[in-house]
Each structure stands twice: as structure tokens, then as C-alpha cells.
Amino acid sequence: MLAARTAFALLLASTIATGCDAFDGEGIGPEGGVVVSEDGRMSLEVPAGALDETVEITIEVVQGPEGAASDMYVLEPVGLVLARPAAVVFDYDDQALAGDDAEALTIVAKHEADWAYLADQRVDTEDQTVSASVMALSGVTVVVD
């Protein structure tokens, strides 16, 4: 299932990058949309009404902090506040689990100098995803709690 989800994410990312009419290639506006990381392992699902105007939202993949179960994904523009919560969705695999139970995975967000746990964590063991809601763009990563 992870392979199918990753393949879909890569297809979606290439569709966004080519400027298909469905996404305009100019960002996400009031109608909402999805941004997928270049590696296809993380997505940001922005609902309709979260933005008042079209914004170019990007995801930069950087090395995660020591002990993290994933790379860090910087959602830019950092600090952009959303009117409605957006979903951050990470694909995980056995390597990310490192022998731990999937329910131990949790998403943390970088807020200024500290990391904060996101409140509404959801782990889907069938699709091998962990997700949570964000109200502002920042760096996010997965840790084993």
C-alpha cells in the first residue's frame, strides 16, 4: 500500500509541477489543494477556505534532527497562518519504525526554537501513514514517542 501511495504522490507532484489546469502551477488558493514533497513521502492537504488568496506553498526536505524517524519537511512560507487546519500526512515504512510500534509515531512541528507535538495525531497502519493538523506553516518531522 505504501508503494501505491508513494506512486500516487509522485504523480500528483509531477502534475502540480507541470502546471496542469487543475492546479494552475501558481500555488494554492481559497479552493484548497495538495502540495507533495519532492520525495513523495509527505503531503500538505490544504482545505477550501484555509487561504484568502493564492499562495505559493513549497516543501523543502532537509535532514531531520537527531533521533527523528523522518527527514524534516519545511513548509514554506514559514509562519503563514491558515484560517482552517491543514493536514500534514507522512508515509512511514519499517525503517522509520526501527522496530517500534506504529502507534508510537508522532508528528512534531518547529515553533521558533522549540518543537511542539501536534495535538490530533492519527496513525493509519493499513495505509502506513501518520497525520495531524496544522494551523501555521513550519518545519515538521516524525519522531518515535
Summary of the structure (lengths in Angstrom):
residues: 145
radius of gyration: 14.6
end to end distance: 24.1
largest distance: 43.7
contacts: 432
relative contact order: 0.19
helix: 16%
strand: 42%
